[in-house]
């Protein structure tokens, strides 16, 4: 299992998400983020004056996908995110070797007073 993190321009995020609906992904999360890469910052005009914004608004799409489908998903993201200009975004591929639990499957009695999960019990592991 791999985690693919794509940080893209806000206006292309919707296109990517529409394409991902037809793709074989396990899970997907989306969040609005701000940051900068080689661009550093950009000038914005407001009420007749220019001012620099240190962080550029982007959208981070995190996708969990099977190893053999990683390249397919990366190509899909590149196809829908590329404008050919600086600032199109970044894609990171990380191993997803972690445990995950379905929250609704954990009964109240299974969690101790200190918030620790039981060592053993009927917890349903996610397929990470």
DSSP file (Angstrom, degrees, kcal/mol; ACC not computed):
  #  RESIDUE AA STRUCTURE BP1 BP2  ACC     N-H-->O    O-->H-N    N-H-->O    O-->H-N    TCO  KAPPA ALPHA  PHI   PSI    X-CA   Y-CA   Z-CA
    1    1 A X              0   0    0      0, 0.0    95,-2.2     0, 0.0     2,-0.3   0.000 360.0 360.0 360.0 140.0    0.0    0.0    0.0
    2    2 A X  E     -AB  65  95A   0     63,-3.0    63,-2.5    93,-0.2     2,-0.5  -0.913 360.0-139.1-124.5 151.6    1.2    3.5   -0.9
    3    3 A X  E     -AB  64  94A   0     91,-3.5    91,-3.1    -2,-0.3     2,-0.6  -0.964  18.1-163.7-107.4 121.5    0.2    7.0    0.2
    4    4 A X  E     -AB  63  93A   0     59,-3.3    59,-2.9    -2,-0.5     2,-0.6  -0.933   3.0-167.8-107.6 121.2    0.2    9.5   -2.6
    5    5 A X  E     -AB  62  92A   0     87,-3.2    87,-3.0    -2,-0.6     2,-0.5  -0.945   4.1-173.8-111.7 117.9    0.2   13.1   -1.6
    6    6 A X  E     -AB  61  91A   0     55,-2.9    55,-3.2    -2,-0.6     2,-0.6  -0.953   8.8-166.5-113.3 125.6   -0.6   15.7   -4.3
    7    7 A X  E     +AB  60  90A   0     83,-3.0    83,-1.8    -2,-0.5     2,-0.2  -0.948  29.6 159.9-111.7 111.8   -0.3   19.4   -3.6
    8    8 A X  E     -AB  59  89A   0     51,-2.7    51,-2.6    -2,-0.6    81,-0.2  -0.729  45.5 -75.8-131.3 170.6   -2.0   21.2   -6.4
    9    9 A X    >>  -     0   0    0     79,-0.8     3,-1.1    -2,-0.2     4,-0.9  -0.415  45.2-120.7 -65.6 144.4   -3.6   24.5   -7.5
   10   10 A X  H >> S+     0   0    0     47,-0.4     4,-0.6     1,-0.2     3,-0.5   0.856 108.4  56.8 -58.6 -37.3   -7.1   24.9   -6.1
   11   11 A X  H 34 S+     0   0    0      1,-0.2     4,-0.3     2,-0.2    -1,-0.2   0.698 109.2  45.3 -73.6 -16.4   -8.8   25.2   -9.5
   12   12 A X  H <> S+     0   0    0     -3,-1.1     4,-2.1     2,-0.1    -1,-0.2   0.587  91.9  82.3 -97.3 -11.7   -7.5   21.8  -10.7
   13   13 A X  H <X S+     0   0    0     -4,-0.9     4,-2.6    -3,-0.5     5,-0.2   0.891  88.9  53.2 -59.6 -40.5   -8.3   20.0   -7.5
   14   14 A X  H  X S+     0   0    0     -4,-0.6     4,-2.1     1,-0.2    -1,-0.2   0.893 108.0  50.7 -63.7 -39.7  -11.9   19.5   -8.5
   15   15 A X  H  > S+     0   0    0     -4,-0.3     4,-2.0     2,-0.2    -1,-0.2   0.912 111.4  48.3 -62.6 -42.7  -10.9   18.0  -11.9
   16   16 A X  H  X S+     0   0    0     -4,-2.1     4,-2.3     1,-0.2    -2,-0.2   0.926 110.8  50.3 -64.3 -44.8   -8.5   15.5  -10.1
   17   17 A X  H  X S+     0   0    0     -4,-2.6     4,-1.0     1,-0.2    -1,-0.2   0.871 109.0  51.8 -63.6 -37.4  -11.2   14.5   -7.6
   18   18 A X  H  < S+     0   0    0     -4,-2.1     4,-0.5     1,-0.2     3,-0.4   0.906 111.8  46.8 -64.2 -41.1  -13.7   13.9  -10.4
   19   19 A X  H >< S+     0   0    0     -4,-2.0     3,-0.9     1,-0.2     4,-0.4   0.851 107.5  57.5 -68.9 -33.9  -11.2   11.6  -12.2
   20   20 A X  H >< S+     0   0    0     -4,-2.3     3,-0.7     1,-0.2     5,-0.3   0.738  90.5  72.1 -69.8 -22.1  -10.3    9.8   -8.9
   21   21 A X  T 3< S+     0   0    0     -4,-1.0    -1,-0.2    -3,-0.4    -2,-0.2   0.823 103.7  41.0 -61.9 -29.1  -14.0    8.8   -8.5
   22   22 A X  T <  S+     0   0    0     -3,-0.9    -1,-0.3    -4,-0.5    -2,-0.2   0.523 102.1  91.8 -93.5  -7.5  -13.5    6.3  -11.3
   23   23 A X  S <  S-     0   0    0     -3,-0.7     2,-1.6    -4,-0.4    -3,-0.0  -0.520  87.1-108.3 -89.9 156.1  -10.1    5.2  -10.2
   24   24 A X        +     0   0    0     -2,-0.2    42,-0.4    45,-0.1     2,-0.3  -0.591  58.9 150.7 -84.6  81.8   -9.4    2.3   -7.9
   25   25 A X        -     0   0    0     -2,-1.6    40,-0.2    -5,-0.3     3,-0.1  -0.858  42.3-148.6-112.4 149.8   -8.3    4.1   -4.7
   26   26 A X  S    S-     0   0    0     38,-2.6     2,-0.3    -2,-0.3    39,-0.2   0.933  78.3 -10.5 -78.5 -50.1   -8.8    2.8   -1.1
   27   27 A X  E     -C   64   0A   0     37,-1.1    37,-2.3     2,-0.0     2,-0.3  -0.966  58.9-165.3-148.3 159.1   -9.3    6.2    0.6
   28   28 A X  E     -C   63   0A   0     -2,-0.3     2,-0.3    35,-0.2    35,-0.2  -0.981   2.7-174.1-150.4 135.9   -8.9    9.8   -0.2
   29   29 A X  E     -C   62   0A   0     33,-2.7    33,-2.6    -2,-0.3     2,-0.4  -0.950   7.3-160.4-127.7 153.8   -8.7   13.0    1.9
   30   30 A X  E     +C   61   0A   0     -2,-0.3     2,-0.3    31,-0.2    31,-0.2  -0.995  13.7 168.1-134.1 136.7   -8.7   16.6    0.8
   31   31 A X  E     -C   60   0A   0     29,-2.1    29,-3.3    -2,-0.4     2,-0.4  -0.997  35.0-117.1-146.8 150.9   -7.6   19.7    2.7
   32   32 A X  E     +C   59   0A   0     -2,-0.3     2,-0.3    27,-0.2    27,-0.2  -0.730  42.3 173.4 -84.3 131.4   -6.8   23.3    1.9
   33   33 A X  E     -C   58   0A   0     25,-2.5    25,-3.2    -2,-0.4     2,-0.4  -0.856  22.7-145.0-133.1 167.3   -3.2   24.2    2.6
   34   34 A X  E     +C   57   0A   0     -2,-0.3     2,-0.3    23,-0.2    23,-0.2  -0.986  39.5 110.7-132.5 145.9   -0.8   27.2    2.1
   35   35 A X  E     -C   56   0A   0     21,-1.7    21,-3.4    -2,-0.4     2,-0.3  -0.973  44.7-114.9 178.4-167.7    2.9   27.1    1.3
   36   36 A X        -     0   0    0     -2,-0.3     2,-0.1    19,-0.2     5,-0.1  -0.992  16.0-179.7-154.1 155.6    5.5   27.7   -1.2
   37   37 A X  S >  S-     0   0    0     -2,-0.3     3,-0.8     4,-0.0    53,-0.0   0.057  76.3 -29.0-119.8-127.1    8.1   25.9   -3.4
   38   38 A X  T 3  S+     0   0    0      1,-0.2     3,-0.1    -2,-0.1    48,-0.0   0.743 131.0  68.5 -68.7 -21.8   10.5   27.5   -5.8
   39   39 A X  T 3  S-     0   0    0      1,-0.2     2,-2.5    17,-0.0    -1,-0.2   0.818  77.4-170.6 -64.5 -31.1    8.0   30.3   -6.4
   40   40 A X    <   -     0   0    0     -3,-0.8     2,-0.3    16,-0.0    -1,-0.2  -0.398  58.0 -26.0  68.3 -62.7    8.6   31.6   -2.9
   41   41 A X        -     0   0    0     -2,-2.5     2,-0.3    -3,-0.1    13,-0.2  -0.929  59.6-134.5-160.5-178.6    5.7   34.1   -3.1
   42   42 A X  E     -D   53   0B   0     11,-1.2    11,-2.5    -2,-0.3     2,-0.4  -0.975  22.7-107.9-146.7 161.6    3.6   36.2   -5.5
   43   43 A X  E     -D   52   0B   0     -2,-0.3     2,-0.4     9,-0.2     9,-0.2  -0.736  29.1-168.3 -93.4 137.9    2.3   39.7   -5.8
   44   44 A X  E     -D   51   0B   0      7,-2.8     7,-2.3    -2,-0.4     2,-0.5  -0.963  15.5-136.6-122.9 140.6   -1.4   40.4   -5.3
   45   45 A X  E     +D   50   0B   0     -2,-0.4     2,-0.4     5,-0.2     5,-0.2  -0.864  27.1 171.6-100.3 129.5   -3.1   43.6   -6.2
   46   46 A X  E >   -D   49   0B   0      3,-2.9     3,-1.7    -2,-0.5    -2,-0.0  -0.963  67.6 -16.9-141.2 119.7   -5.6   44.9   -3.6
   47   47 A X  T 3  S-     0   0    0     -2,-0.4     3,-0.1     1,-0.3    -1,-0.1   0.884 128.2 -49.9  52.5  45.0   -7.3   48.4   -3.8
   48   48 A X  T 3  S+     0   0    0      1,-0.2     2,-0.3     0, 0.0    -1,-0.3   0.372 119.8  98.7  83.4  -6.1   -4.7   49.7   -6.2
   49   49 A X  E <   -D   46   0B   0     -3,-1.7    -3,-2.9     2,-0.0     2,-0.4  -0.866  65.9-129.2-117.2 150.9   -1.6   48.6   -4.3
   50   50 A X  E     +D   45   0B   0     -2,-0.3     2,-0.3    -5,-0.2    -5,-0.2  -0.760  28.2 172.6 -94.3 140.9    0.6   45.6   -4.6
   51   51 A X  E     -D   44   0B   0     -7,-2.3    -7,-2.8    -2,-0.4     2,-0.4  -0.993  28.6-119.3-144.8 150.3    1.5   43.3   -1.7
   52   52 A X  E     -D   43   0B   0     -2,-0.3     2,-0.6    -9,-0.2    -9,-0.2  -0.699  14.3-150.3 -93.0 136.7    3.3   40.1   -1.4
   53   53 A X  E     -D   42   0B   0    -11,-2.5   -11,-1.2    -2,-0.4     3,-0.0  -0.926   2.6-159.6-102.9 123.6    1.7   36.9   -0.1
   54   54 A X  S    S+     0   0    0     -2,-0.6     2,-0.5   -13,-0.2    -1,-0.1   0.836  77.5  46.6 -73.7 -32.3    4.3   34.6    1.6
   55   55 A X  S    S-     0   0    0    -13,-0.1     2,-0.4   -19,-0.0   -19,-0.2  -0.938  75.7-144.4-117.6 133.5    2.2   31.5    1.3
   56   56 A X  E     - C   0  35A   0    -21,-3.4   -21,-1.7    -2,-0.5     2,-0.2  -0.786  25.5-114.8 -95.9 132.7    0.4   30.4   -1.8
   57   57 A X  E     + C   0  34A   0     -2,-0.4   -47,-0.4   -23,-0.2     2,-0.3  -0.476  46.6 161.1 -69.5 133.6   -3.0   28.7   -1.4
   58   58 A X  E     - C   0  33A   0    -25,-3.2   -25,-2.5    -2,-0.2     2,-0.4  -0.847  35.9-120.7-139.3 174.1   -3.0   25.0   -2.6
   59   59 A X  E     -AC   8  32A   0    -51,-2.6   -51,-2.7    -2,-0.3     2,-0.6  -0.992  18.9-149.8-122.7 130.5   -5.1   21.9   -2.1
   60   60 A X  E     -AC   7  31A   0    -29,-3.3   -29,-2.1    -2,-0.4     2,-0.6  -0.894  10.6-169.8-102.9 121.4   -3.6   18.7   -0.6
   61   61 A X  E     -AC   6  30A   0    -55,-3.2   -55,-2.9    -2,-0.6     2,-0.5  -0.953   3.1-165.7-111.1 119.2   -5.1   15.5   -1.8
   62   62 A X  E     -AC   5  29A   0    -33,-2.6   -33,-2.7    -2,-0.6     2,-0.4  -0.924   9.8-176.6-109.3 126.5   -4.0   12.4    0.1
   63   63 A X  E     -AC   4  28A   0    -59,-2.9   -59,-3.3    -2,-0.5     2,-0.5  -0.970  18.8-152.0-127.7 135.1   -4.7    9.1   -1.6
   64   64 A X  E     +AC   3  27A   0    -37,-2.3   -38,-2.6    -2,-0.4   -37,-1.1  -0.936  31.3 164.7-105.2 126.8   -4.1    5.5   -0.3
   65   65 A X  E     -A    2   0A   0    -63,-2.5   -63,-3.0    -2,-0.5   -40,-0.1  -0.963  41.7 -92.8-143.3 153.3   -3.7    3.1   -3.2
   66   66 A X    >   -     0   0    0    -42,-0.4     3,-1.5    -2,-0.3     4,-0.5  -0.349  43.1-112.9 -64.1 148.8   -2.4   -0.4   -3.8
   67   67 A X  G >  S+     0   0    0      1,-0.3     3,-1.3     2,-0.2     4,-0.4   0.879 114.3  52.2 -52.7 -46.0    1.3   -0.6   -4.8
   68   68 A X  G 3  S+     0   0    0      1,-0.3    -1,-0.3     2,-0.1     4,-0.2   0.627 109.6  50.3 -72.8 -11.5    0.7   -1.8   -8.4
   69   69 A X  G <> S+     0   0    0     -3,-1.5     4,-2.1     1,-0.1    -1,-0.3   0.421  82.2  95.7-100.9  -0.8   -1.8    1.1   -9.1
   70   70 A X  H <> S+     0   0    0     -3,-1.3     4,-2.5    -4,-0.5     5,-0.2   0.924  83.9  48.0 -58.7 -49.5    0.5    3.9   -7.8
   71   71 A X  H  > S+     0   0    0     -4,-0.4     4,-2.5     1,-0.2    -1,-0.2   0.891 110.0  53.5 -60.7 -40.0    1.9    4.8  -11.2
   72   72 A X  H  > S+     0   0    0     -4,-0.2     4,-1.9     1,-0.2    -1,-0.2   0.909 111.1  45.8 -59.8 -43.8   -1.6    4.9  -12.7
   73   73 A X  H  X S+     0   0    0     -4,-2.1     4,-2.3     2,-0.2    -2,-0.2   0.898 111.7  51.2 -68.8 -40.7   -2.8    7.3  -10.0
   74   74 A X  H  X S+     0   0    0     -4,-2.5     4,-2.6     1,-0.2    -2,-0.2   0.919 110.4  49.2 -63.1 -43.2    0.3    9.5  -10.4
   75   75 A X  H  X S+     0   0    0     -4,-2.5     4,-2.5     1,-0.2    -1,-0.2   0.893 109.7  52.7 -62.4 -39.2   -0.2    9.7  -14.1
   76   76 A X  H  X S+     0   0    0     -4,-1.9     4,-1.8     2,-0.2    -2,-0.2   0.920 110.6  47.2 -61.4 -44.5   -3.9   10.6  -13.6
   77   77 A X  H  X S+     0   0    0     -4,-2.3     4,-2.0     1,-0.2     5,-0.2   0.937 112.9  48.2 -63.5 -46.9   -3.0   13.4  -11.2
   78   78 A X  H  X S+     0   0    0     -4,-2.6     4,-1.9     1,-0.2    -2,-0.2   0.911 109.3  54.0 -60.7 -43.0   -0.3   14.8  -13.6
   79   79 A X  H  < S+     0   0    0     -4,-2.5    -1,-0.2     1,-0.2    -2,-0.2   0.886 117.7  35.1 -58.3 -41.3   -2.7   14.7  -16.5
   80   80 A X  H  < S+     0   0    0     -4,-1.8    -1,-0.2    -5,-0.2    -2,-0.2   0.649 121.9  44.3 -91.5 -15.8   -5.3   16.7  -14.7
   81   81 A X  H  < S+     0   0    0     -4,-2.0     2,-0.4    -5,-0.2   -72,-0.2   0.677  84.0 103.8-101.8 -19.9   -3.1   19.1  -12.7
   82   82 A X     <  +     0   0    0     -4,-1.9    -4,-0.0    -5,-0.2     7,-0.0  -0.497  25.2 158.4 -76.7 123.6   -0.5   20.1  -15.3
   83   83 A X        -     0   0    0     -2,-0.4    -1,-0.2     2,-0.3     3,-0.1   0.493  57.0-117.5-110.0 -14.0   -0.8   23.6  -16.8
   84   84 A X  S    S+     0   0    0      1,-0.4     2,-0.3     0, 0.0    -2,-0.1   0.484  79.2 109.0  90.0   3.4    2.8   23.9  -17.8
   85   85 A X  S >  S-     0   0    0      1,-0.1     3,-1.0     0, 0.0    -1,-0.4  -0.759  80.7 -88.1-111.3 158.5    3.5   26.8  -15.6
   86   86 A X  T 3  S+     0   0    0     -2,-0.3    -1,-0.1     1,-0.2     0, 0.0  -0.367 111.1  40.3 -60.9 140.4    5.6   27.1  -12.4
   87   87 A X  T 3   +     0   0    0      2,-0.2    -1,-0.2    -3,-0.0     3,-0.1   0.552  65.9 133.8  96.7   9.2    3.5   26.3   -9.3
   88   88 A X    <   -     0   0    0     -3,-1.0   -79,-0.8     1,-0.2     2,-0.3   0.823  68.7-110.6 -61.8 -29.5    1.5   23.4  -10.8
   89   89 A X  E     -B    8   0A   0    -81,-0.2     2,-0.3   -31,-0.0   -81,-0.2  -0.802  23.9 -85.9 134.4-173.1    2.3   21.4   -7.6
   90   90 A X  E     -B    7   0A   0    -83,-1.8   -83,-3.0    -2,-0.3     2,-0.4  -0.946  20.3-151.9-135.9 153.4    4.2   18.5   -6.1
   91   91 A X  E     -B    6   0A   0     -2,-0.3     2,-0.4   -85,-0.2   -85,-0.2  -0.998  11.4-170.8-129.5 129.5    3.5   14.8   -5.7
   92   92 A X  E     -B    5   0A   0    -87,-3.0   -87,-3.2    -2,-0.4     2,-0.5  -0.954   7.1-158.7-119.3 138.5    4.9   12.7   -2.9
   93   93 A X  E     +B    4   0A   0     -2,-0.4     2,-0.3   -89,-0.2   -89,-0.2  -0.977  18.4 173.7-119.7 121.6    4.8    8.9   -2.7
   94   94 A X  E     -B    3   0A   0    -91,-3.1   -91,-3.5    -2,-0.5     2,-0.2  -0.908  36.3-104.6-125.3 150.2    5.2    7.3    0.7
   95   95 A X  E     -B    2   0A   0     -2,-0.3     2,-0.5   -93,-0.2   -93,-0.2  -0.525  24.5-147.9 -70.2 143.1    4.9    3.7    2.0
   96   96 A X        +     0   0    0    -95,-2.2     2,-1.1    -2,-0.2    -1,-0.1  -0.563  39.5 148.5-111.3  66.3    1.7    3.2    4.0
   97   97 A X        +     0   0    0     -2,-0.5     2,-0.3     2,-0.0    -2,-0.1  -0.569  36.7 110.8 -99.7  70.0    2.8    0.6    6.5
   98   98 A X        -     0   0    0     -2,-1.1     2,-0.4    30,-0.3    30,-0.2  -0.873  66.0-111.1-135.9 166.7    0.6    1.6    9.4
   99   99 A X        -     0   0    0     -2,-0.3     2,-0.3    28,-0.1    28,-0.1  -0.804  31.8-176.1 -99.8 144.0   -2.4    0.3   11.3
  100  100 A X        -     0   0    0     -2,-0.4    26,-2.7    26,-0.3     2,-0.4  -0.983   8.7-154.3-137.3 150.9   -5.7    1.9   11.1
  101  101 A X  B     -E  125   0C   0     -2,-0.3     2,-0.6    24,-0.2    24,-0.2  -0.951  23.2-120.1-126.0 144.1   -9.0    1.2   12.8
  102  102 A X    >   -     0   0    0     22,-1.1     3,-1.1    -2,-0.4     4,-0.5  -0.751  25.4-148.8 -76.7 118.9  -12.6    1.9   11.9
  103  103 A X  G >  S+     0   0    0     -2,-0.6     3,-1.4     1,-0.3    -1,-0.2   0.888  93.1  55.3 -61.7 -41.4  -13.8    4.2   14.6
  104  104 A X  G 3  S+     0   0    0      1,-0.3    -1,-0.3    -3,-0.1    -2,-0.0   0.681 101.2  60.7 -69.2 -14.5  -17.4    2.9   14.6
  105  105 A X  G <  S+     0   0    0     -3,-1.1     2,-0.8    19,-0.1    -1,-0.3   0.615  83.9  89.4 -85.0 -12.7  -16.2   -0.7   15.1
  106  106 A X  S <  S-     0   0    0     -3,-1.4     2,-0.1    -4,-0.5    17,-0.1  -0.767  72.8-144.6 -91.5 113.6  -14.6    0.1   18.4
  107  107 A X    >>  -     0   0    0     -2,-0.8     3,-1.4     1,-0.1     4,-0.6  -0.380  21.3-115.3 -73.0 154.1  -17.1   -0.4   21.3
  108  108 A X  G >4 S+     0   0    0      1,-0.3     3,-1.0     2,-0.2    -1,-0.1   0.843 115.0  59.2 -58.2 -34.3  -16.9    1.9   24.3
  109  109 A X  G 34 S+     0   0    0      1,-0.2    -1,-0.3     3,-0.0    -3,-0.0   0.714  96.4  62.8 -70.4 -18.2  -16.1   -1.0   26.5
  110  110 A X  G <4 S+     0   0    0     -3,-1.4     2,-0.5     2,-0.1     8,-0.5   0.712  90.6  74.3 -80.2 -19.4  -13.0   -1.7   24.5
  111  111 A X  S << S-     0   0    0     -3,-1.0     6,-0.2    -4,-0.6    -1,-0.0  -0.837  80.2-137.5 -98.5 125.9  -11.3    1.6   25.2
  112  112 A X    >   -     0   0    0      4,-1.9     3,-2.0    -2,-0.5    -2,-0.1  -0.155  30.2 -95.8 -75.3 173.8   -9.9    1.9   28.8
  113  113 A X  T 3  S+     0   0    0      1,-0.3    -1,-0.1     2,-0.1    -2,-0.0   0.799 125.1  55.2 -61.3 -29.8  -10.2    5.0   31.0
  114  114 A X  T 3  S-     0   0    0      2,-0.1    -1,-0.3     1,-0.0    -2,-0.0   0.382 119.8-108.9 -86.6   6.4   -6.8    6.3   29.9
  115  115 A X    <   +     0   0    0     -3,-2.0     2,-0.2     1,-0.3    -2,-0.1   0.535  69.8 144.6  84.2   7.2   -7.9    6.1   26.2
  116  116 A X        -     0   0    0      1,-0.1    -4,-1.9    -5,-0.0    -1,-0.3  -0.554  48.8-124.9 -81.7 143.2   -5.7    3.1   25.3
  117  117 A X        -     0   0    0     -2,-0.2    -6,-0.1    -6,-0.2    -1,-0.1  -0.546  38.0 -95.4 -79.1 152.1   -6.9    0.6   22.8
  118  118 A X        -     0   0    0     -8,-0.5    -1,-0.1    -2,-0.2     3,-0.1  -0.289  22.0-126.4 -68.3 154.2   -6.9   -3.1   24.0
  119  119 A X  S    S+     0   0    0      1,-0.2     2,-0.3    -3,-0.1    -1,-0.1   0.908  94.1   6.5 -65.0 -42.7   -3.9   -5.3   23.3
  120  120 A X  S    S+     0   0    0      2,-0.0     2,-0.3     0, 0.0    -1,-0.2  -0.923  84.9 105.0-136.4 162.6   -6.2   -7.9   21.7
  121  121 A X  S    S-     0   0    0     -2,-0.3     2,-1.6     2,-0.1   -11,-0.0  -0.899  78.4 -49.3 150.0-178.9   -9.9   -7.9   20.9
  122  122 A X  S    S+     0   0    0     -2,-0.3     2,-0.4     2,-0.1   -12,-0.0  -0.242  72.3 147.9 -84.6  51.4  -12.4   -7.7   18.1
  123  123 A X        -     0   0    0     -2,-1.6     2,-0.8   -17,-0.1    -2,-0.1  -0.697  45.0-134.2 -84.0 136.0  -10.9   -4.6   16.4
  124  124 A X        -     0   0    0     -2,-0.4   -22,-1.1   -22,-0.2     2,-0.2  -0.805  19.3-146.3 -92.4 110.9  -11.3   -4.5   12.7
  125  125 A X  B     -E  101   0C   0     -2,-0.8   -24,-0.2   -24,-0.2     2,-0.1  -0.517  13.9-123.6 -74.1 140.2   -8.0   -3.4   11.1
  126  126 A X        -     0   0    0    -26,-2.7     2,-1.9    -2,-0.2   -26,-0.3  -0.456  32.6-102.9 -74.5 158.7   -8.2   -1.4    7.9
  127  127 A X              0   0    0      1,-0.2    -1,-0.1    -2,-0.1   -28,-0.1  -0.467 360.0 360.0 -85.6  67.7   -6.4   -2.8    5.0
  128  128 A X              0   0    0     -2,-1.9   -30,-0.3   -30,-0.2    -1,-0.2   0.437 360.0 360.0 -91.2 360.0   -3.3   -0.6    5.1
